[in-house]
Amino acid sequence: MSAESSNLSNIEHRAVIKYFVKRGKTSKEIFEDMVSVLQESAPSYTMVKKWARSFQQERESCEDDPRPGRLVTVVTEENVRKIEKFVLADRRIKLWQLAEELQIS
């Protein structure tokens, strides 16, 4: 397998790990197998161990879990237009002035 064709995405790595877990391989065996095939593009042993444990605990999805956090709600068409208007009127306007005008952080 050439170096270019061995570059897999994280999802593809996880699918391979999931397959080997279902075949009964240990984390160490999976890691060694992936390194022998993928070489430098193989995931770290820590990641293989983490995902193997997840799949052993009946996880089915290879996708990342959603991350908590505040949604970005200040990027709206209206705010973009207002900022553009302020910047075109005064190119020296400061960020804190824009934030104060628009009541955003």
C-alpha positions, 0 to 999 in steps of 0.5 A: 500500500502506498503512503498516499493511499494509507492516509485514512480519516479519523472515522475510517481509523475508528471503523477499522478499530471497531472491526477488529474489536468485533473480531476479538483483537486486543488494543495492542494487537489492533495498534500493531496491525494498524502501524504495520499497514499505515506506518506514520499515518496510524493513530496513536496507541492511546487513541486505539485503546480509547476507541477499542474500549468504547466499542467493547462497551457497545458503542456503535457510532464512529462519529465524534460526540457533540461537544458542549458549549455555547452556540454562536448566535451573534453572527447574523446577516443583520450584524454583518451588515451593521459592522460593514456599515460602521467599518466603511464609515470609519476604518479606524473603529475599534473592536470594543466600539463595535461590540458596544454599538451592537451589544455583543461580546 
